[in-house]
C-alpha cells in the first residue's frame, strides 16, 4: 500500500513546515518488515557503492532493527563490501557500551562483530562519557566524516529511524520538540519518564538525510502513525511529523501499525 500526495500544511506558530508525501510499505508482521527492509537496504548500498567509495549509515535501536541486524549478519554478510560502509547512530543512551540498553551494544553483538568491517568504520556515541562533552565530540566526528548539504549540515547517505508510541523519533521527545529547530548537530536529551540522559541528532540533521527510512511496528503505534500521515488529531505535537527530507521518506510498517491508515 502506498499513500502519497497528501496536502502540505503550514503551521502558524512554527517555522517548520510539514510536507507529507511518504511512501508506506505495509507487511504482515515485524519479521516481514525486517526481512524486506534488509533486502532493500542491501540493494541500496550496492547501488550507492557504484558511484561512491564511502557510504554513511545511521542506525536506530528497537525491536525491528534488532531483527534487521540478525538478518544482515545471517543472510547478507558476504554481499556487501563493508569497507565502504561507515556506521553511526541517530541517538544513544548515556550508558556503557556493554549495557543491555546500549544501541551500539545491540548492533555490535548482532551485526558488527559478525561481519568483516574495519574498526575505524564504526563511529559509536560514547555513552559512558559526560553527556555534554560527548555531544560536542560526536558533532566534531560527524563533521569530519559526512558530506554536507547546501546549508552546511552533515548529511547521511542512509538514515534509519523508529518511532515511539508518543511520536518521538531518535531521542527527540514531544517535551523537547525544540530540538527539531536546534542549530546544533547533537543535543543532550532527557527521557520524559526515566530521566535518563541521551545523545540525539537534531532535526536539521535528520532532515538532511539523502535516504530516510522509518521502521514502525506494533499496534501501540497505530493511532499516532495515522494522525501523522493524515495530519489529524495531535499530529503537530509529534516530532516524527516534522522529519521530512527533501528526498522523501519511506515507511516500512506492519499491519498492526498500519491498522488505522486510510487507503
MARTORMI-809477 format. One line per 3 residues: number of its first residue (from 0); their letters; for each residue x, y, z of N, C-alpha, C. Coordinates in steps of 0.2 Angstrom, whole numbers. Each point is the difference from the previous one (the first is absolute). Example, Ala and Ser with C-alpha at 12.3 -4.5 7.8 and 13.67 -1.06 7.14 Angstrom:
BEGIN
0) as) 66:-28:39:-4:6:0:4:6:0 ~ -2:5:-4:4:6:1:-4:5:3 $
//
This chain:
BEGIN
0) xxx) 4:-6:0:-4:6:0:4:6:0 ~ -1:5:-4:4:6:-1:-5:6:1 ~ 1:4:5:-4:6:1:5:6:-2 $
3) xxx) -3:4:-5:5:6:-2:-5:6:-2 ~ 3:6:-1:-3:5:-2:-5:4:4 ~ 1:-2:7:-4:4:5:2:7:0 $
6) xxx) -5:4:2:1:8:0:5:2:5 ~ 4:5:-2:5:3:5:-4:4:5 ~ 3:2:6:-3:4:5:5:4:3 $
9) xxx) -1:7:0:5:4:3:-3:2:7 ~ 4:0:5:-2:2:7:2:7:1 ~ -5:3:3:0:7:1:5:2:6 $
12) xxx) 1:-5:5:4:1:6:7:-3:-1 ~ 2:-2:-6:7:-3:0:3:2:-7 ~ 6:0:0:4:1:-6:0:-7:-4 $
15) xxx) -2:-5:3:1:-7:-4:-7:-1:-4 ~ 1:-3:-6:-5:-1:-4:0:-8:-2 ~ -6:-2:1:-1:-8:-1:-2:-1:-7 $
18) xxx) 4:-4:-4:-2:-2:-6:-1:-7:0 ~ -6:-3:-1:-1:-7:1:-1:-3:-7 ~ 5:-3:-2:-1:-4:-6:4:-7:0 $
21) xxx) -1:-4:6:4:-6:1:-2:-6:-5 ~ 4:-4:0:-1:-7:-3:-1:-4:6 ~ -5:-4:0:-2:-5:6:0:-7:-2 $
24) xxx) 4:-4:2:0:-7:-2:-2:-4:6 ~ -5:-4:-1:-3:-3:6:1:-8:-1 ~ 2:-3:5:2:-7:0:-4:-4:6 $
27) xxx) 0:-6:0:-4:-4:5:1:1:7 ~ 7:0:1:2:0:7:7:3:1 ~ 3:1:6:6:2:1:6:-3:-4 $
30) xxx) 0:-7:0:5:-4:-3:0:2:-8 ~ -6:0:-2:-1:2:-8:3:7:-1 ~ -1:5:4:2:6:-1:8:0:0 $
33) xxx) 3:-3:5:7:-1:0:3:-3:-6 ~ -3:-5:-2:3:-4:-6:0:4:-6 ~ -6:3:-2:0:4:-6:4:6:1 $
36) xxx) 0:3:5:5:6:1:7:-2:-1 ~ 2:-6:3:7:-2:-1:2:-1:-7 ~ -5:-3:-4:1:-1:-7:1:6:-4 $
39) xxx) -5:5:2:1:7:-4:6:4:2 ~ 2:-1:7:6:4:2:6:-3:-3 ~ 1:-6:-1:5:-3:-4:1:2:-7 $
42) xxx) -6:1:-3:-1:2:-7:2:7:0 ~ -2:4:4:2:7:0:7:1:1 ~ 3:-3:5:7:0:1:4:-2:-6 $
45) xxx) -2:-5:-3:3:-2:-6:0:5:-6 ~ -6:3:0:0:6:-5:4:6:1 ~ 0:2:6:4:5:2:8:-1:-1 $
48) xxx) 2:-6:2:7:-2:-1:2:0:-7 ~ -4:1:-5:2:0:-7:3:7:-2 ~ -2:5:5:2:7:-2:3:4:6 $
51) xxx) 1:-4:5:4:3:6:4:-5:4 ~ 5:2:3:4:-5:3:-1:0:8 ~ -4:5:2:-2:0:7:-8:1:1 $
54) xxx) -3:-4:4:-7:0:1:-1:1:8 ~ -4:5:2:-1:2:7:-7:-2:1 ~ 0:-4:6:-7:-4:2:-1:1:7 $
57) xxx) -5:3:2:-2:1:7:-5:-5:2 ~ 1:-3:5:-4:-5:3:-5:2:6 ~ -5:-4:1:-5:1:5:0:-6:5 $
60) xxx) -2:1:6:-2:-5:4:-7:-3:-1 ~ -2:-5:4:-7:-2:0:0:-7:-2 ~ -6:-3:0:-1:-7:-1:0:-2:-8 $
63) xxx) -2:5:-4:1:-2:-7:7:1:-3 ~ 4:5:2:7:0:-1:4:-6:2 ~ -2:-3:6:3:-6:3:-1:-6:-5 $
66) xxx) -6:0:-3:-1:-6:-5:4:2:-6 ~ 0:6:-2:4:2:-6:7:-2:1 ~ 3:2:5:7:-2:1:2:-7:0 $
69) xxx) -5:-4:3:1:-8:-1:-1:-2:-7 ~ -4:3:-4:-1:-2:-7:6:2:-4 ~ 2:6:1:6:2:-4:6:-4:2 $
72) xxx) 1:-2:6:6:-5:2:-1:-7:-3 ~ -6:-2:0:-1:-7:-2:-1:-1:-7 ~ -3:5:-4:-1:-1:-7:4:4:-5 $
75) xxx) 2:6:3:3:4:-5:8:2:2 ~ 3:-3:5:6:2:2:5:0:-6 ~ 0:-4:-5:5:-1:-5:-2:4:-6 $
78) xxx) -6:3:0:-3:4:-6:2:7:0 ~ 3:3:5:2:7:1:7:1:1 ~ 3:5:-3:7:1:1:0:5:6 $
81) xxx) 1:-3:6:-1:4:6:5:5:1 ~ 6:0:-4:5:5:0:-3:7:-2 ~ -5:0:-4:-3:6:-2:-5:3:4 $
84) xxx) -2:-4:5:-6:2:4:3:3:7 ~ -3:6:2:2:3:7:-6:0:4 ~ 0:-3:6:-6:0:4:0:6:5 $
87) xxx) -6:3:1:-1:5:5:-7:-2:3 ~ -1:4:5:-7:-1:4:-4:7:0 ~ -6:-1:0:-5:6:0:-1:2:7 $
90) xxx) 1:-4:5:0:2:7:3:-6:4 ~ 2:1:6:2:-4:5:-1:1:7 ~ -1:-5:4:-1:1:7:7:1:3 $
93) xxx) 0:4:5:6:2:4:1:-6:5 ~ 2:-6:-3:2:-6:4:7:-2:-4 ~ 3:-5:4:6:-3:-3:-2:-5:-6 $
96) xxx) 5:-1:-5:-2:-4:-5:-2:-7:1 ~ 2:-2:6:-2:-7:2:-7:-1:4 ~ -3:6:1:-7:0:3:-5:-2:-5 $
99) xxx) -5:-4:2:-5:-3:-4:-4:5:-3 ~ 0:7:2:-4:5:-3:4:3:-5 ~ 6:-1:-1:4:3:-5:-2:-1:-7 $
102) xxx) -1:5:-4:-2:-2:-7:6:-2:-4 ~ 6:3:1:6:-3:-3:1:-7:2 ~ 0:-2:7:1:-7:2:-4:-5:-3 $
105) xxx) -7:2:-1:-4:-5:-4:2:-1:-7 ~ 2:6:-4:2:-1:-6:7:-4:-1 ~ 4:2:5:7:-4:0:-1:-7:1 $
108) xxx) -4:-2:5:-1:-7:1:-3:-4:-5 ~ -5:3:-4:-4:-4:-5:2:1:-7 ~ 4:5:-1:3:2:-7:7:1:-1 $
111) xxx) 2:5:4:7:3:-2:6:-5:2 ~ -1:-4:5:5:-5:2:0:-6:-5 ~ -5:-1:-4:-1:-5:-4:1:1:-7 $
114) xxx) 2:6:-2:2:2:-7:7:2:0 ~ 3:0:-6:7:3:-1:0:7:-2 ~ 0:4:6:0:7:-1:5:3:4 $
117) xxx) 4:5:-2:5:3:3:-2:4:7 ~ 3:0:5:-2:3:6:-1:7:-1 ~ 4:3:-4:0:7:-2:-6:3:-3 $
120) xxx) -4:-5:-3:-6:1:-3:-6:0:5 ~ 1:-1:6:-5:0:5:0:6:4 ~ -5:5:0:1:6:3:-6:0:6 $
123) xxx) 2:-3:5:-5:0:6:-1:6:4 ~ -5:1:3:-1:6:5:3:-3:7 ~ 4:3:3:3:-2:6:-4:2:6 $
126) xxx) -5:-5:1:-5:1:5:2:0:7 ~ 6:-3:1:3:0:7:3:7:1 ~ 1:4:-4:4:7:1:-5:5:3 $
129) xxx) 2:6:2:-4:5:2:-4:2:-6 ~ -7:1:1:-5:1:-6:2:6:-4 ~ 1:6:4:2:6:-4:6:0:-4 $
132) xxx) 5:-3:3:7:-1:-3:-1:-5:-6 ~ -4:-5:1:-1:-5:-6:-4:3:-6 ~ -5:4:2:-4:4:-5:5:4:-4 $
135) xxx) 5:4:3:4:4:-4:5:-5:-4 ~ 2:-5:3:5:-4:-4:-3:-4:-6 ~ -6:-2:1:-4:-4:-6:-1:5:-5 $
138) xxx) -2:6:1:-1:5:-5:6:1:-4 ~ 6:0:3:7:1:-3:1:-6:-5 ~ -2:-6:3:1:-6:-4:-4:0:-6 $
141) xxx) -7:2:1:-4:0:-6:2:5:-5 ~ 2:6:2:3:5:-5:6:-3:-4 ~ 4:-4:3:6:-3:-3:-1:-5:-5 $
144) xxx) -6:-4:1:-1:-5:-5:-6:0:-4 ~ -4:5:1:-6:0:-5:0:6:-4 ~ -2:-1:-6:-1:6:-5:-6:4:3 $
147) xxx) 0:6:-3:-5:5:3:-5:2:-6 ~ -6:2:2:-5:2:-5:1:8:-1 ~ -4:3:-4:1:7:-2:0:5:6 $
150) xxx) -3:-2:5:0:4:6:6:-1:5 ~ 5:-5:-2:5:-2:4:-1:-5:5 ~ -6:-3:0:-1:-5:5:2:-7:-2 $
153) xxx) 3:-4:5:2:-7:-2:-6:-4:-3 ~ 2:-3:-5:-6:-4:-3:2:-7:-1 ~ -4:-5:3:1:-7:0:-2:-2:-7 $
156) xxx) 3:-5:-3:-2:-4:-6:-6:-3:2 ~ 0:-4:5:-6:-4:2:-1:1:8 ~ -7:2:2:-1:1:7:-6:-5:1 $
159) xxx) 0:-4:6:-5:-4:2:-3:3:6 ~ -6:1:1:-4:2:6:-5:-4:2 ~ -2:0:6:-6:-3:3:-5:5:2 $
162) xxx) -5:-2:3:-5:5:3:-3:-3:7 ~ 0:4:5:-3:-2:6:-8:1:0 ~ -3:-3:5:-7:0:0:-3:7:2 $
165) xxx) 5:5:2:-1:7:1:2:4:-5 ~ 2:-3:-6:2:4:-6:7:2:0 ~ 4:-2:5:7:2:-1:4:-4:-5 $
168) xxx) 5:3:-2:5:-3:-4:7:2:1 ~ 5:-5:-1:6:1:3:-1:1:7 ~ 3:5:4:-2:1:6:-2:7:1 $
171) xxx) -4:2:-5:-4:7:0:-7:-2:2 ~ -1:2:7:-7:-2:3:-4:6:-1 ~ -7:-1:1:-5:6:-1:2:6:5 $
174) xxx) 3:-2:6:1:6:5:6:3:-2 ~ 4:-2:-4:6:3:-3:0:1:-7 ~ -6:2:-3:-1:0:-7:4:6:-3 $
177) xxx) 2:5:4:5:5:-2:6:-2:-3 ~ 2:-7:1:6:-2:-3:0:-1:-7 ~ -7:0:-3:-1:0:-7:3:6:-3 $
180) xxx) 0:6:3:3:6:-2:7:2:2 ~ 3:-5:4:6:2:3:5:1:-6 ~ 5:6:2:5:1:-5:6:-5:0 $
183) xxx) 0:-4:6:5:-5:1:-1:-6:-4 ~ 5:-5:0:0:-6:-4:-3:-5:5 ~ 2:0:6:-2:-4:6:-3:4:6 $
186) xxx) -4:-4:3:-3:3:7:0:-5:5 ~ 1:2:6:-1:-5:6:-8:0:2 ~ -3:-5:-1:-7:-1:1:-1:-4:7 $
189) xxx) -6:1:2:-2:-3:6:-7:-4:-1 ~ 1:-6:2:-6:-5:-1:-6:3:5 ~ -6:1:-3:-5:3:5:-2:-3:6 $
192) xxx) 1:-7:0:-3:-4:6:6:-2:4 ~ 6:-3:-3:5:-2:4:5:5:2 ~ 0:6:-4:5:5:1:7:-2:-2 $
195) xxx) 0:-5:-4:7:-3:-2:2:5:-6 ~ 7:2:0:3:4:-4:1:-4:-7 ~ 0:4:-5:1:-3:-7:3:5:-4 $
198) xxx) 4:-2:-5:3:4:-5:-4:-1:-7 ~ -3:5:-3:-4:-1:-6:2:5:-5 ~ -1:-2:-6:1:4:-6:-6:5:0 $
201) xxx) 1:6:-2:-5:5:0:-4:0:-7 ~ -5:4:0:-5:-1:-6:3:2:-6 ~ 5:5:0:3:2:-7:4:-6:-3 $
204) xxx) 3:-4:5:4:-5:-3:-4:-6:-3 ~ -5:-1:4:-5:-5:-2:-3:1:-7 ~ -2:7:-1:-3:2:-6:5:1:-6 $
207) xxx) 7:-1:2:5:1:-6:1:-7:-3 ~ -2:-5:3:1:-7:-3:-2:-1:-7 ~ 4:-3:-4:-1:-1:-7:-5:-6:-1 $
210) xxx) 0:-5:5:-5:-5:-1:-2:-2:7 ~ -6:2:2:-3:-1:7:-5:-5:0 ~ 1:-5:5:-5:-5:1:-3:-1:7 $
213) xxx) -6:0:1:-3:-1:6:-2:-8:1 ~ 2:-3:5:-3:-7:1:-4:0:6 ~ -7:-1:-1:-5:1:5:-4:-6:1 $
216) xxx) -1:-3:6:-4:-6:0:-3:0:7 ~ -6:-4:0:-4:-1:6:-6:4:1 ~ -5:-2:3:-6:3:0:0:7:5 $
219) xxx) 5:0:4:0:6:4:2:6:-4 ~ 3:-1:-6:2:6:-4:-6:2:-5 ~ -5:-4:0:-5:1:-6:-4:7:0 $
222) xxx) -2:2:6:-3:6:0:4:6:-1 ~ 6:0:2:5:6:-1:2:0:-7 ~ 1:-6:-3:2:0:-7:-5:2:-4 $
225) xxx) -6:-2:1:-6:3:-4:-1:7:0 ~ 1:3:6:-1:7:1:6:4:-4 ~ 6:-3:0:6:3:-3:-1:0:-8 $
228) xxx) -2:-6:-2:-1:0:-7:-6:4:-3 ~ -6:0:4:-6:4:-2:0:7:2 ~ 5:2:4:0:7:3:-6:1:4 $
231) xxx) -2:-4:5:-6:0:4:2:-1:7 ~ -5:2:4:1:-1:8:6:4:2 ~ 4:-3:4:6:3:3:6:0:-4 $
234) xxx) 0:0:-7:6:-1:-4:5:5:1 ~ -2:6:2:5:6:0:4:-1:7 ~ -2:-4:4:4:-1:6:5:-6:0 $
237) xxx) 0:-3:-6:5:-6:-1:6:2:-4 ~ 6:-1:3:6:2:-4:0:-4:-6 ~ -2:-6:-1:0:-4:-6:-3:4:-6 $
240) xxx) -5:4:2:-4:4:-5:5:4:-4 ~ 5:2:3:4:6:-3:7:-3:-4 ~ 0:-7:0:6:-3:-3:-2:-1:-7 $
243) xxx) 2:4:-5:-2:0:-7:6:3:-5 ~ 5:-5:-1:5:2:-4:-2:2:-7 ~ 4:4:-3:-2:2:-7:-1:-6:-5 $
246) xxx) 5:-5:2:-1:-6:-4:-5:-5:1 ~ -4:2:5:-6:-4:2:1:-5:6 ~ -5:-3:2:1:-5:5:-4:-6:-1 $
249) xxx) 2:-6:2:-3:-6:-2:-1:-4:7 ~ -7:-2:1:-2:-3:6:0:-8:-2 ~ 3:-4:4:-1:-7:0:-4:-2:7 $
252) xxx) -6:-2:-1:-4:-1:6:-4:-7:-1 ~ -2:-2:6:-4:-7:0:-7:2:0 ~ -4:-5:-1:-7:1:0:-3:3:6 $
255) xxx) 3:-2:6:-3:3:6:1:7:1 ~ 6:3:-2:1:7:0:-4:3:-5 ~ -1:-3:-6:-4:3:-5:-7:0:0 $
258) xxx) -3:-3:6:-7:-2:0:-5:6:0 ~ 3:6:1:-5:6:0:1:4:-6 ~ 5:-2:-4:1:4:-6:-6:0:-5 $
261) xx) -1:5:-3:-6:0:-5:3:-1:-7 ~ -2:-4:-4:2:-1:-7:0:6:-4 $
//
